[in-house]
Amino acid sequence: MNAIPIIIAVVDILVCIGLVALVIFQEGNAKGLGIIGGGADTFFGKSKGRSIDRILKRLTTVGAGVFAVLTVLLYLMTGRGG
């Protein structure tokens, strides 16, 4: 068995877990679990909270792209896609 698909699968799983964590920590309209990140709006000011949310959204977008590419690559490398 080739080691590269195994490495890609492990990285894919880690990216997936990271995506779940990023989505959980984002603030929603109801302030759900995003409040776990701390009281950024009260201690650091409102702009700090917005910039953290912007960074989380950007990381989520990049992570989703990486996850999609890794998943398609893994699918093609394991021989199921061709």
Secondary structure, DSSP 8 states (H G I E B T S, - for coil): --HHHHHHHHHHHHHHHHHHHHHHHS--TT-TGGGGG--HHHHT-HHHHHHHHHHHHHHHHHHHHHHHHHHHHHHHHTTS--
